[in-house]
């Protein structure tokens, strides 16, 4: 299981901000996922099939409800970073199976890649 920070507000579909600010945040989150995947074993940990199934436990910052589709969209930077670490195109990733956990201070995402 890979633990990643809760995505920045600007990466969510309703996030507002300058496109360069969004780009910098996207790249930062992508690097976090890339390095977390390498620390977890990277490409050596997986045998890449036609589709990569993955699931995410979302621990939000607050008790406010989060839409599934918004959470999936906010995970795009993480998906790109994980794919880069594995050495595949991110198009081989299936839509993540989301589960919502209890709120934690700062929020977090727990990612599991299924073989």
WOWO-V17357 format. One record per run of one state. SS is the DSSP state (~ for helix, > for strand, _ for the rest). FROM is the first residue (numbers start at 1). LEN is the number of residues. If there is no record, write none. Layout:
((SS	FROM	LEN) (SS	FROM	LEN))
This chain:
((_	1	1) (>	2	4) (_	6	3) (~	9	3) (_	12	7) (~	19	22) (_	41	1) (~	42	4) (_	46	6) (>	52	8) (_	60	8) (~	68	7) (_	75	1) (~	76	11) (_	87	3) (~	90	3) (>	93	1) (_	94	3) (>	97	4) (_	101	7) (>	108	7) (_	115	1))
